[in-house]
Amino acid sequence: MVREGWDAIAEWRDHRMGEAGDLWHRAIIDPGLLGQIGAVRGLRILDLGCGNGYLTRRWARAGARSVVGVDRSARSLAIARRRELARPSGARFLQRDAADLRGLPDHSIDLVACNMALMDIPDLKGTVREVARVLADGGRFVFSICHPCFDLDERSAWEIERQLYTETVWRKVRGYTEERMSRVPWKISDTKLAYTRTYHRTLETYVRALGDAGLAIRAMREPRPGPEAVRRSPQGRFMLEVPLHLVVEAAPWPSGPAHRPRIPSGRGSRKSVRTSATVGRRRGWGGRRRGTGSARRAASPGS
Ligand SMILES: C[S@@+](CC[C@H](N)C(=O)[O-])C[C@H]1O[C@@H](n2cnc3c(N)ncnc32)[C@H](O)[C@@H]1O
């Protein structure tokens, strides 16, 4: 029996994620995302693509001023609300498409967090535009995704070369420049297979979508697996060499999209480029928070 979509795997996924996240979230992805986010006390937070809402509720319990979890999957939200009812944290949950955050006022959010969902959302541009709309002055957009360079659906894989005394780990990647949707299989029981959709995009596409919406990248992390992941996941030690996840922090450009940097078309125009690092230094940004990072899809078959 084959089922399709996030609703189809919501119960199965909730069982794996619980209140702490599964192994990959706990020991690879979340430390990178949470380390980048830092303290949340007093912040108005939007958790975009919140799933079962375990992070949404964690932020509410950590003293955020308000936290709303948004997801398109009705089943995931029903689970999130059920968990909230059982152990109230103050988090709210809203069913919305990420590219249509109707009901969330302009400039009303200090932190939009999006953990491992942006690559699964079909309308990247529309989503990032909505994120930029709801972000308050000084607000931040922090997201984690499958690393676009190293984790591309079935077009990337590990290759282990074993010789008598040595083992070399290769990460093979093909078709990086071809952006496309693919279906991710999840074996949710011995007899049931479900599929979700994911969208491979190049790094350039992500950066462009952020820039077009008036957001500049302030920081990036490539999370490394923690000791638990190295010990318990067959891929854990491989990810010490090649990261499968990426954490990005972006924030509104000081004077809006009109002043975003232009990528020069040829040589010789370098002077006209203002990099985000330059702007960051000017505004006192950059290098504030340090920590580990790493990531790939949670609970992927064979993870
Ligand atoms: C891999 S899950 C991550 C969930 C959660 N952030 C976590 O870390 O456990 C991706 C989530 O994105 C949600 N999603 C996919 N497309 C969406 C869209 N267009 N709008 C809102 N949520 C979406 C899915 O329903 C799913 O809950």
The ligand as an ORCA input file, in Angstrom:
! r2SCAN-3c Opt
* xyz 0 1
  C      10.970     17.212      7.337
  S       9.505     17.891      8.035
  C      10.207     18.922      9.308
  C       9.265     19.180     10.437
  C       9.869     19.867     11.669
  N      10.357     21.184     11.337
  C      10.950     19.019     12.259
  O      12.107     19.413     12.242
  O      10.623     17.955     12.777
  C       8.946     19.057      6.824
  C       7.659     19.757      7.224
  O       7.368     20.774      6.250
  C       5.967     20.810      6.096
  N       5.639     21.440      4.802
  C       5.907     20.958      3.557
  N       5.435     21.803      2.619
  C       4.866     22.853      3.286
  C       4.239     24.050      2.865
  N       4.092     24.351      1.583
  N       3.793     24.892      3.812
  C       3.951     24.608      5.148
  N       4.546     23.489      5.598
  C       5.005     22.614      4.685
  C       5.551     19.358      6.152
  O       4.182     19.204      6.408
  C       6.452     18.841      7.264
  O       5.827     18.929      8.521
*
